[in-house]
């Protein structure tokens, strides 16, 4: 089979970062970009109603503000992996950080919903550049498997802390300084990340490889058409002219992409790696996990403020007991990962999340807060274990020599899951406007996604370990 354009650098005999550099500085430098990306998703969720009110945005426009970012993020990740191989992972990481930094400033200054959507789309492009490079540099910085697994757990813990505290931080910022502040917080993080990376991360030389630009264009067009259909369907009508056109574009782009991948020498996705069951399983788990987790966080932020009348700050505080488990789970994973297989951990905690979510299919606007908080907390208790678990399973399946392409594939699938999850919640809440019924249907979708992920982990990862 033809080789993928994103086949990563051959295994180097030395790590990317000199041994004299403290591991903590390496970890901080390479987590900074991921922290901004994770923080932005959760912070924007809580700020959604404030953005709607200030910019007079509809729910559809709010969904574009969230999903426009995810669209470019997911569609450019594979191309970014190829660029990291060609130009060098450190260079692409810094480019992505700089673009994200400038786009965050543009988001804060946006005067209209359309302008904010455009800035968020650029933000997603920056995140796509630094995400796969971050994982690749981390893997090459810690080549020994045991240390790499521990660092992956700590790296995920830093990111999960940002995601877990994001709703609370977002609520505080919106209440005290306005919704613009949720984007301005990226500026100091970006500066620190860029300075540490330039100082402490050693470059990995790029290779003279060809980028599969036609395939990536088709990939982007297909995802854009899918996003348009999911987000605009409730407003325009599923059988309207624009929707029929989006279906046609999606079908044609997807069909041409299949033809391209069968004939081209330079591929968009590393299809050969998907022959490995644990690699396929990690990607499928990533898609379903992000669909459920980020779909639920998008829905819950709206539910607390629209159905229960919470302020942004109170909503952020009330979300904290539901999300604080992310970093705690990551720390637990770093301690138990050497003793329990990744497949077993993923199967167990995805099953717990699915069952807990399905118990909330009776939720309404009058459901006691403690019931909601306890049940969602149980669902999220394993989130901090699932995320590094799937990443470690993926790296083990692909090997360090495929770090760039493996990271790109996993993060692309995870972000597509986020895109679909948020859009699906928007479809449900737009179609069922009654807050006594809409969230219940959302929890049904979330529970099914979690349980499907548990089945995939058991079938494809556990059996391959």
N, C-alpha and C positions, 0 to 999 in steps of 0.2 A: 504494500500500500504506500502511496506517496507520503512523504514526510510532511508534518505540519510546519507552517511558517513560524509557529511559536515554540518549536522545540527549543528548550532552554539551553543555556551554556553548559558545556561539558563539565563534569565534576572537576573542580580545581583542587590542586594539592594543598592549598592553604586557604584558610577562611578569609572572607571579604574584609573582616575587621581585624586589625592587629591584636594579638593576645594582650598587649599592654593596656588596651582600652578597657575601662571598667564595663562589665556587662550591663550595669544599670544605665549608663549613658547611651550605650548602643540601643538598649530596649526603649528608652525614652525617645530617642531620635526617630526610631522606626515606628513607634506607636502614635506619634503626634498626628500624622496625617489621618490614620484610621480613627483616632479620637475625634477629630473634627467631623469626619464623615458620619460616625455613629451619633455624635452629639446633635448634629444638624437634623437628623431624621426625628429623633424623639423630642427635641426642643420645638421644632416647627409644629408638631402635633398639638402641643399644649397652646401654642400661640395662634392656632388656626382661627378660633372664633374672633380674637382681637384683630387679626389680619382681615378677616371677612368684614368686620364692622368698619375698620379704618379705611380700607381700600374698596369697600362696597362690592366684595367678591361673592359670587355664588358658590354653592358647594362644589359644583363642577370646576370652577376656577381654582378653588382651594385644593381640589384633588390634583389639578395640573401643577400647582405650586409644589406639592409634595412629589407627585409622580413624574413631573418634567425633569426633575433632578435625577430620579431613579432611572428614567428612560435613557438619558445620555450616559449615565453611570454604567448601566448594564450593557448597553449596545456597544460601547467603546472599550470595554475591559479586555476583550480578546485582542483587539488591535493594539492596545496599550502593552500587552504582554509581548507582542512582536516587536514593538518599538523599543521595549526594554532590552530585548535581545540584540537589536541592531545598534542602538545608540549607547546602551549601558543603563543598568537598573538605577544607579545613583542619579544619573542625569535626568532620567524620566521622573524619578521620585521628586526631585527638586522642581522640575517644570510643573508637575501636577500641584505641588504645594503653592507655587507662585500664582498659578491660575486660580486655584481655590481661594487664595487670599484676596485677590483682586475682585473675584466674583462675589465674595462675601460682603465686601465693601459696597459693591453695586446693589446687592440685595437690600442692604440697610438704607440706601438712598433712593430706592425705587418709589416713584410717586403713584404708580398705578399697578393693578393686578397683572396686566399684560407685561409691564416692565419687569416686575418681580419674577414672573414665569420665565422670561428670557434670561434673567440673571441666574436663576436656579438651573436652567439648562446648561449654562456655561459652568456653573459650579459642579454639576455632575460630570462634565468632561474632565475637569481638574481631578476630581476624586478617582475617576477611572484610570488616570495616569499613575497616581501614587499608590493605589491599592495593591496591584500585583507586584509592583517593585518592592513594596514594603515587606511582603511575605518572602519574596525571593532573597532580598538582602538579609533578612532574619535567618533564613535557612542556611545561607552560606556563611553567616557570621558564627553559627553554632553547628558545626558539621557532625558532632558526636550525637547519636540518636537520643540517649537519655537526657543529656543537657538540652538538646533541641526541643524535646517534648516538654521539659519543664519550662523553658523559655516561651514556647508557644502558649502554655497555660497562663504564664504571667502576662504575656503580651495581650492575650484575650481578656485577662482580668482588668488591665488598664482600660481597654476599650469598653468592656462591659460596665465598668464603673461609670464611665462617661454616659453610656446608654441608660444605665439604671438611674443615675442622678439627673439625667437630662430633663425629665418632666418637672422635677422640683426646681432645678436651676432655671428652666424656662419660665415656670410660673412666677418665680421671684423676679426675674429680669423683666418680664412683661408687665408685672404689677408695678415695679419700681421705676423702670426706665422706658417702657414702651416696647412694642414688638421688634423694632429695629435692633434692639440690643442683643437679640438672640443670634444675629449674624455678626455683630461687632465682636462678640466673645471669641470668634475664630481668629481674630487678628493677632493677639498675643500668643496664642497657641501656635499659629503658623510661623511667627517670627522665631520662637524658641526651636521649633522643629527644624526649620531651615538652617539656623545657625549650628545646631548640634550635628545635623547631617553633614554639612560642609566641613565641620571640624573633625568629626570622629568616625565617619563611615568611609572606608576605602572603596574607590570605584572598582567595578567589575567590567573588564573590557567588553565592548560589543562585538558582534560578528556581522559579516557582510551577507545578510540574508534578504530575501525578497518578501515584501509585504503583500498579502492577498487582498489588495484594495477592492477589486470588484466584489469579492465575497463579503467583505465587511460592509460595503455599501448596501448590498442586498439584506444583510443581517439587520442593519439600522432601519431600513425601510420597512421590513417585516415587523420589527418591534414597535415602530412608530404607528403603523397601521393598527396593530393590536391595541396599543394604548388609546388611540383615538376611538376605536370601537368600544372599549370597556368604559371609558370616561364619558364620552358624549352620547352613548346609546340611550340612557334614560331621558336625556334632554331632547334629542332629535327624533327619537323613536327608532326601534331596532330594525324596522323595515323601510326607513326613509332613504332618499337618494344618496345623501352623503354616507350613510352607514353601508349601503350596498356597495358603494365605491370603495370604502375602506376594506370590506370583506374581499373584494376583487384584488385590491392591491396586496393584501396580506397573502392571499392564495398564490398570486403570480410571483411575488417576491420569495415566498417560501419554496415554491416549486423550482424557481431558477437557482435558489441557493442549494437545493438538493442536487440539481444537475451540476452546478459548479463544483461542489464538494466531491462528486464522483469522478470528475474529469481533471480537475486542476492539480498541479504539483504542489501548490502552496495553499494550505487549508485554513479555514477560519477556526474550526474546532479540532482538537486532538482526538479524532475518532478512534484511532488505534488504542489509545488508553482506555476508551470506554469498553473495550473487550474484557477488561479486568473488572469482575463483579464489584469488588470493594471500591473501585474508583467511581463506577456508575452509581453505586449505592450512596457514596458520600455526596455526590452532586444532586441526586434525587432528594436525599434528606435535607440538603441545604435549601433547595427550592421550596419544599413543603414547610420546613421550619420557619423560614423567613415569611412565607405567605401567612402563616398562622400568627406568628409573634408580632410582626409589624402591622398586619391587618388589625389585630386586636388592640394594639396601642393607639392606632389612628381612630378606631371606633370608640374606645374608652374615653379618650380626651374629649371627643365631641359629646358623648353620652353624659359625662359628669357636668359639663358646662351648659348644654342645651336641655337635657332632660331633668337634671337635678338643680340647675341654676347656680352652680359653683362659679366663683371667680377664677381667673387663671392661676392665682397663687394657691387657692384652696384645692383646685383640681390637681396641681402639681404635688401638693402635700399628700393628697389622698391616693395618688398614683405611686408614691414612694414605697409603701409596704408591698406593692405588687411587683416592683421592679428592682428593689434592693438586692434581690437574690442573684442577680446577674454576676456581680463581682465575687460574691461569696461562693457561688458555684464554681467559678474559675479557679479560685484558690483551693477548693476541695479537689477539683480535677488534677491540679498539679501534684497533689499528694497521693491520689489513688490510681492515677493512670498507669503506673508501673505494675500494679497488682491486678487490675480488672481490665478486660479487653474493651476497646472502643465500641465494638458492635453491641456488647451486652449493655454498656452504659447508655448508648443511644436508644436501644430498644426499650429499656426500662423507663427512662425519663420522658421519652416521647409518648409512651403509653399513659403515664401519669398525667401529662399535660392534656392529652386527648380526652381522657375520662373526666378530668376536672372541668374542662371546657364544656363538655356535653351536659354536665349537671346544671349549667347556667342557661339552658334553653328555655327556662321559665322566667328569666330576668325581665323586669319592667322598670318604669320610672320610680316606682315606690319600693323597690327591693332594698332592704336595709343595707347600709354601706358595709357593715362588717361582714355580711354574707358575701358580697361582691369581692371585697378585699381579700378575704380568706381563700376563696375559691380560685381567684386569679393568681394569688401568691402560690398556691399549691401547683397550679399549672406552670408557673414561671420558675419554680424552685430548681428545676433541672436545666433551665435555659443556659446558665453559665457553665454547665457541664457539656451540654449538647454542642455548643459552638466550637470549643477547642477540640472536642472529641471527633467531630466530623472533619475538622482541619487536619488533625493528626492522622486519621484514617486515610485521608486523601494523600498526604505527603508520604505515608508508608506505602500506599499503593503505587504512586507515581515514581517515587525515588527522588533524591536531591537533584539528579540530572534533568528532571522535568519540572523543577520548582516553579519557574515562571508560568509555563502553560497550565500547570495544575492549579496554581493559585488563581489565574485568570478564569479558567473554566468554572471553578467552584464559586468564585465571587460573582461571575456573570449569572450563573444559575440562581444564586442567592438573591441577587438584586432583581432578577426577573420575578422571582417569587414575591419579593417586596412590592414590586410594581403591580402584580396581579392581585395580591392580597389587599392592598390599599384601594385599588380600583373596584375589587369585588365588594368591599365594605361600603364604598360610595354608591355602588349600584343598589345594594340592599337598602341603604338608608334613604336614597333618593326615591326608590320604588315604594318602600314601606315607610312613610313619613311619621307614623305613629311610634313614639318612643317607647310605648308599652309592648311593641311587637318587633320592630326592626332589630334592636340589639340581640334579641333571642335568636333570630335567624342568623345573625352574624356569628354568634357562638356555635351554632350548629355547623357552619362552614369551617370555623376554626378547629373544632373538635375532630371533624372528619380529616382535615389536613394533617393534624398531629398524629392520628392513628395510622394514616397512610404512610407517614414517615417512619413510624415504629415498625410497620410491616416491612418496609424497604430496608431498614437497618438490619432486621432479623434475617431477611431472605438473602441480602446481597453482601452485607459486611460481616455479620457474625459467622456465617457459614464459610467465609473465605479466610478467617483468621486462624 
